Amino acid sequence: MAKIRANETPDEHFSRIEKVRSHVAQIRANETPEEHFSRLEQDRLRQEERRENESVEEHASRLERDRLRQEERRENEKHASRLERDRLRQEERRENESVEEHEVRLQERRILYAQRVASTTEFNNFINTFCNKNCDICEKQCYPDQVANYQNVTPKPYLPTELAEKNVLLVCHRCHTHLKTRKTQCPPKAYWNNMRPGDIPDEIKVLTKAERRLLSRIIPYVNVVKFDGRFGQYGFKGQATLFALDIFEVTDKLQNILPRSSDETGLIVITETLENLNSSREYRISRERVYAALRWLIANNPLYHDVTVNNSARLETRDIIRVIPAETNQQQNTTEPIAASSTQSAYVSTDKKKNVSRILRASWHQANLNVFPEFGGTQCFAMVLANIVQAAILPPSRWTKNILDENMIEGDSIFAEIHYMTNANAQAFPIDGSGYLSIKTLISSNMTLSCMIMHLRSNMMMNGCALVACKITSMMVLLATHY
């Protein structure tokens, strides 16, 4: 028999299996209920005996076959139909269960429900635990498990009156340990031990990182920050490198003339595109904020009593920002339009035969308060002036997206300078009540146009200043005529 089956073809094998299946089905259809029950019992006993004698490998193999068979069956059957059968089977099992089985099942469900509720409660308690406990002695903010109650039965002699009158003190572990000793001195970090710095004044609070370095009398290290591509809207992601300086040489002579020049801050920001500035104000410089903070420091901080104010200091954001496009981005062949590149020409030809081009946008508009938080929307004339000067230096057909961005930043810087000078002297520049700079009154009031030109020359590396001054004056007169 085994020899015959070994030599049979696939068709013969399939035919034989089909005949056996039909024969077994016919026998089972004609069997009585007693025979049916006897057959199932014999199959069950035979299966149990086979499972008891199987090895570990056979056991794992059988479970894997059953799992695959179950998955195949579930894939071929309708999901709703299977769920309905499971529900009916569950109901039938529950109807036939005894009172003890019913109670055991309910108890298991109660335990599972209690565990789920306890886990949820523990999670909610964990995420709703805040660092909102203040130590009465050092005023340190702590989590609830970081503080303890101290029974102030015999007040310590070094406690101030407001704490000595309390029966219970809420203290951190460090202060609690100190209170339990016999020491006669207060804890080192006690607030009455000259450890309360006080509130930070608004003039200092609003300073950016770059502005704080402008007012520092000592800069112990050079900070180089590099941003790859574009970084997040509310966060920074990049490399920061600190280069230590000789601290003895640095402190040998304190900086007596402040603010520092913006090219002496010891801070360098390297970015692939100026569009990154759309996400952050941390590296912007405002002349008004810098001088307001310096005046407060001289008046209130004894360490600044001998500082001399430099009213003509160079305070330019562009001095700390270096735009270095990524080499890999330049070498890649991309199918994106030229507008997506910050280093390609800002002009895109729309009709080469007629030599027609259209100008693309910069990264932002002048009213973007994320980039221009102080004067956004009012520095129109200053930005026009910056673009005119840039056009005299470099033909607009060669402008890139980064150059457009630089023009807008430079225009905002010019307006900030004008605004600062106007606050110091109301007759300096004609800024009207709405905050705009008037072109007509600027031309007619003999304003120091050369001052603004020199300002732009130093920033844009202008060549041929006299020629550029002529062009700018002509453009301004033309603008005033059509104003």
C-alpha positions in Angstrom: 0.0 0.0 0.0 2.8 2.4 0.9 4.7 1.5 -2.3 1.6 2.2 -4.4 1.0 5.6 -2.7 4.6 6.6 -3.1 4.3 6.0 -6.9 1.0 7.7 -7.5 0.7 10.9 -9.4 -0.7 14.2 -7.9 -4.0 13.6 -9.7 -4.3 10.1 -8.4 -3.4 11.3 -4.9 -6.1 14.0 -5.0 -8.6 11.5 -6.4 -7.9 9.0 -3.6 -8.2 11.6 -0.9 -11.5 12.8 -2.3 -12.9 9.3 -2.3 -11.8 8.7 1.3 -13.3 12.0 2.3 -16.6 11.1 0.6 -16.6 7.6 2.1 -16.0 9.0 5.7 -18.7 11.7 5.2 -21.2 9.0 4.1 -20.4 6.8 7.2 -20.7 9.8 9.6 -24.1 10.8 8.0 -25.5 7.3 8.7 -24.2 6.8 12.2 -26.6 6.9 15.2 -26.2 9.5 18.1 -24.6 6.8 20.3 -22.1 5.9 17.5 -21.4 9.7 16.9 -20.7 10.3 20.7 -18.5 7.1 20.9 -16.5 8.2 17.8 -15.8 11.6 19.3 -14.8 10.2 22.6 -12.4 7.8 20.9 -10.9 10.7 18.8 -10.5 12.7 22.0 -8.7 9.9 23.9 -6.5 9.2 20.9 -5.6 12.9 20.6 -4.8 13.2 24.3 -2.6 10.1 24.1 -0.8 11.5 21.1 -0.2 14.9 22.8 1.1 13.3 26.0 3.8 11.3 24.0 4.9 14.2 21.7 8.3 15.8 22.1 9.0 19.5 22.7 9.7 20.0 19.0 6.5 18.2 18.0 4.5 20.2 20.4 5.8 23.6 19.1 5.3 22.3 15.5 1.7 21.4 16.2 0.9 24.7 17.8 2.4 26.5 14.8 0.3 24.4 12.4 -2.8 25.1 14.5 -2.1 28.8 14.5 -1.6 29.0 10.7 -4.7 26.9 10.1 -6.7 29.2 12.4 -5.4 32.3 10.6 -6.2 30.8 7.2 -9.7 29.9 8.3 -10.3 33.4 9.6 -9.0 35.0 6.4 -11.4 32.9 4.4 -14.5 33.3 6.5 -16.6 36.5 7.0 -15.6 38.4 10.1 -19.1 39.2 11.2 -20.1 35.6 10.8 -17.2 34.4 13.0 -18.0 37.0 15.7 -21.6 35.9 15.7 -20.6 32.2 16.2 -18.3 33.2 19.0 -21.1 35.1 20.7 -23.5 32.2 20.4 -20.9 29.8 21.7 -20.2 32.2 24.7 -23.9 32.4 25.5 -24.3 28.7 25.3 -21.4 28.2 27.7 -22.8 30.6 30.1 -26.2 29.0 30.1 -24.7 25.6 30.9 -22.3 26.8 33.6 -22.9 26.0 37.3 -23.3 28.5 40.1 -19.7 28.0 41.2 -18.4 28.5 37.6 -20.6 31.6 37.3 -19.2 33.1 40.5 -15.6 32.3 39.5 -16.0 34.0 36.1 -17.5 37.1 37.7 -14.7 37.2 40.2 -12.1 37.1 37.5 -13.8 39.9 35.6 -14.0 42.0 38.9 -10.2 41.5 39.4 -9.4 42.5 35.8 -11.6 45.6 36.0 -10.0 46.6 39.3 -6.6 46.3 37.8 -7.5 48.3 34.8 -9.0 51.1 36.9 -6.0 51.1 39.2 -3.6 51.3 36.3 -5.6 54.2 34.8 -5.8 56.0 38.1 -2.0 55.6 38.7 -1.3 57.0 35.2 -3.6 60.0 35.7 -2.0 60.7 39.1 1.4 60.5 37.6 0.8 62.9 34.7 -1.1 65.3 37.0 1.8 65.6 39.5 3.4 69.0 39.2 6.4 70.7 40.6 4.3 73.2 42.6 5.5 72.8 46.2 7.8 75.6 47.5 10.2 75.1 50.3 9.5 77.7 53.1 13.2 78.1 53.7 15.0 78.1 50.3 11.9 78.7 48.2 13.0 75.9 45.9 10.2 74.4 43.7 9.7 70.7 44.4 7.5 67.8 43.6 5.2 66.5 46.3 7.5 63.6 47.1 10.5 66.0 47.5 9.1 67.9 50.5 8.3 67.1 54.1 6.5 68.7 57.0 8.7 69.9 59.8 7.0 70.3 63.2 8.2 73.7 64.4 7.7 73.0 68.1 10.9 74.8 69.2 11.7 77.4 66.6 15.3 77.6 65.7 17.0 81.0 66.6 18.0 81.7 63.1 14.5 81.5 61.6 12.9 84.8 60.7 9.7 85.9 62.5 7.3 84.9 59.8 8.6 81.3 59.9 9.1 81.1 63.7 5.4 81.8 64.2 4.4 78.8 62.0 3.6 75.5 63.7 4.4 73.4 60.6 7.0 74.2 57.9 6.9 72.7 54.4 10.6 72.2 53.6 12.7 70.3 51.1 14.8 67.3 52.1 18.0 69.3 52.3 16.5 72.0 54.6 14.7 69.3 56.6 18.0 67.6 57.3 19.5 70.9 58.4 16.6 71.7 60.8 17.0 68.4 62.6 20.6 69.1 63.5 21.9 71.3 66.3 23.5 73.8 64.0 23.1 77.4 65.0 23.4 78.9 61.5 20.7 79.0 58.9 20.7 76.7 55.9 23.1 78.1 53.2 20.4 78.5 50.7 17.9 80.2 53.0 16.2 83.1 51.3 17.1 85.5 54.1 20.8 84.6 53.6 20.9 87.1 50.7 19.9 84.2 48.3 16.8 85.9 46.9 17.9 87.5 43.6 14.6 89.4 43.1 12.5 89.8 40.0 14.3 90.2 36.6 13.5 93.7 35.3 11.7 93.9 32.0 14.7 95.7 30.4 16.9 92.5 31.0 14.1 90.0 30.5 13.5 90.9 26.9 17.1 90.6 25.8 18.1 87.9 23.3 21.2 85.8 23.5 23.1 88.0 21.2 22.0 91.2 23.0 23.1 89.8 26.4 26.6 89.2 25.0 26.8 92.8 23.8 26.4 93.9 27.4 28.7 91.3 29.0 31.9 92.7 30.5 33.5 89.3 30.3 33.1 86.7 27.5 34.8 83.5 28.6 34.1 81.5 25.5 33.3 81.8 21.8 30.0 80.1 20.9 29.6 78.7 17.4 26.1 77.4 16.4 25.4 75.6 13.2 21.9 74.9 11.9 21.5 72.3 9.2 18.7 73.0 6.7 15.6 74.3 8.4 14.9 73.9 12.1 11.6 73.8 14.1 9.2 76.7 14.6 9.7 77.0 18.3 12.9 75.1 18.9 16.5 74.8 17.8 18.3 71.7 16.5 21.9 71.9 15.5 25.5 71.7 16.6 26.9 74.1 19.3 30.6 74.4 19.8 32.3 76.3 22.6 35.9 77.6 22.3 37.3 78.5 25.7 39.3 81.7 26.0 42.1 82.5 28.4 40.1 83.6 31.5 43.0 85.4 33.1 43.7 87.4 30.0 40.0 88.2 29.6 39.5 89.4 33.2 42.8 91.3 33.3 41.0 94.3 31.9 37.2 94.5 32.0 35.3 96.0 29.1 34.7 99.6 30.2 33.0 100.8 27.0 29.6 99.1 26.3 27.8 97.9 24.3 30.3 95.9 22.4 30.4 95.9 18.7 28.2 93.2 17.2 31.3 91.6 15.6 32.9 91.2 19.1 30.2 89.2 20.8 32.0 85.9 20.5 28.8 84.4 18.9 28.7 83.0 15.4 25.5 81.5 13.9 26.1 79.4 10.7 23.0 78.6 8.7 22.3 77.2 5.2 19.5 79.7 4.5 18.2 83.0 6.1 14.7 81.5 6.0 15.7 79.8 9.3 15.3 83.3 10.9 11.6 83.0 10.2 11.4 80.6 13.2 13.4 82.5 15.9 14.1 85.8 17.5 16.9 84.5 19.7 19.7 85.9 17.5 18.2 89.3 16.6 19.7 92.6 17.9 17.6 95.6 18.7 19.5 98.9 19.5 16.6 100.2 21.7 16.6 97.1 23.8 20.4 97.0 24.2 20.7 100.7 25.3 17.6 100.5 27.6 19.2 97.5 29.4 22.6 99.1 29.6 21.1 102.2 31.2 19.3 100.0 33.8 22.5 98.1 34.6 24.5 101.3 35.1 21.9 102.7 37.4 21.2 99.6 39.4 24.2 97.2 39.2 27.4 98.3 41.0 29.5 96.1 38.7 28.6 98.5 35.8 29.1 101.8 37.7 32.3 102.6 35.7 31.0 101.7 32.3 31.0 104.3 29.5 28.2 104.2 27.0 29.2 103.9 23.4 26.3 105.6 21.5 27.8 104.8 18.1 28.4 101.1 18.6 27.8 98.9 15.6 24.8 96.7 16.4 24.0 94.6 13.4 22.3 91.1 13.4 24.1 90.2 10.2 27.5 90.3 11.9 26.8 87.1 13.9 25.0 85.2 11.1 27.0 83.4 8.4 25.0 82.0 5.5 26.9 78.9 4.1 24.8 76.8 1.7 25.2 73.1 2.0 27.5 71.6 -0.7 25.4 68.5 -1.0 22.3 70.6 -1.8 24.2 72.4 -4.6 25.4 69.1 -6.1 22.1 67.4 -6.1 20.1 67.3 -9.3 16.6 68.2 -8.3 13.4 68.5 -10.4 12.0 71.2 -8.1 11.5 74.7 -9.5 14.3 77.2 -9.0 12.2 79.1 -6.4 12.9 76.3 -3.9 16.7 77.1 -3.9 18.0 79.9 -1.7 21.2 80.2 -3.8 19.8 80.2 -7.3 18.8 83.4 -9.1 15.6 85.0 -7.8 14.5 85.6 -11.4 12.8 82.8 -13.4 12.5 83.2 -17.1 8.9 82.7 -18.3 9.5 83.3 -22.0 13.1 83.0 -23.3 12.3 84.3 -26.7 10.8 87.6 -25.4 13.2 87.7 -22.5 10.4 88.0 -20.0 11.0 87.2 -16.4 9.0 87.3 -13.2 10.4 88.1 -9.7 10.0 85.5 -7.0 9.2 86.1 -3.4 11.6 86.2 -0.5 11.2 84.0 2.5 8.9 86.4 4.3 7.0 89.7 3.9 7.8 92.9 5.7 4.9 92.6 8.2 6.0 89.2 9.4 6.1 89.7 13.2 8.1 86.5 13.8 11.0 88.0 11.8 10.4 91.7 12.4 8.7 91.8 15.8 9.3 95.5 16.6 8.6 97.4 13.3 6.9 94.8 11.1 4.7 96.5 8.5 6.1 100.1 9.0 9.6 99.9 7.6 8.5 100.2 3.9 10.8 103.1 2.9 13.8 101.6 4.7 13.4 98.3 2.8 13.0 100.2 -0.5 16.3 102.0 0.3 18.1 98.7 1.1 16.9 97.2 -2.2 18.0 100.3 -4.2 21.5 100.1 -2.7 21.7 96.4 -3.3 20.7 96.9 -6.9 23.5 99.4 -7.3 26.0 96.9 -6.0 24.7 93.7 -7.7 22.3 93.6 -10.7 18.9 92.2 -9.6 19.1 89.5 -12.3 21.8 88.0 -10.1 20.0 88.2 -6.8 19.3 85.0 -4.9 16.6 84.2 -2.4 19.2 84.8 0.4 20.0 88.2 -1.0 16.3 89.1 -1.0 16.2 88.0 2.6 19.3 90.0 3.5 17.8 93.2 1.9 14.7 92.9 4.1 16.8 92.3 7.2 19.0 95.2 6.3 16.0 97.5 5.7 14.6 96.6 9.1 18.0 97.3 10.7 18.0 100.8 9.0 14.6 101.6 10.3 15.5 100.4 13.8 18.5 102.8 13.6 16.2 105.7 12.4 13.7 104.9 15.1 16.3 104.9 17.8 17.7 108.3 16.6 14.2 109.8 16.5 13.5 108.7 20.1 16.7 110.4 21.1 16.0 113.5 19.1 12.5 114.1 17.8 13.8 116.3 15.0 16.3 113.7 13.7 14.0 111.9 11.2 10.4 112.6 10.2 8.5 109.5 11.6 4.8 110.3 11.7 2.4 109.3 14.4 1.5 106.0 12.7 5.2 104.9 12.8 5.9 105.4 9.1 8.9 107.3 7.7 7.8 110.0 5.2 9.7 110.3 2.0 8.7 113.8 1.1 9.7 115.3 4.5 12.9 113.2 4.4 14.0 114.9 1.1 12.8 118.4 2.0 14.3 118.4 5.5 17.9 118.1 4.4 18.3 114.8 6.2 21.7 113.2 6.5 21.2 110.8 3.6 25.0 110.2 3.6 24.7 108.7 7.1 22.3 106.0 5.8 24.4 105.4 2.8 27.5 104.9 4.9 25.5 102.6 7.1 24.6 100.5 4.1 28.0 100.6 2.6 29.6 99.1 5.7 27.0 96.3 5.7 26.7 95.6 2.0 30.4 96.1 1.2 29.4 98.9 -1.3 31.9 100.0 -3.9 31.7 103.4 -5.6 29.8 105.1 -2.8 29.5 108.4 -4.6 27.9 106.9 -7.7 25.5 104.9 -5.5 24.7 108.0 -3.4 23.7 109.7 -6.7 21.5 106.9 -7.7 19.8 106.7 -4.4 19.2 110.4 -4.2 17.7 110.3 -7.7 15.4 107.4 -6.8 14.3 109.1 -3.6 13.5 112.3 -5.4 11.5 110.3 -8.0 9.7 108.5 -5.3 8.9 111.8 -3.5 7.6 113.3 -6.8 5.1 110.4 -7.2 4.3 110.1 -3.5 
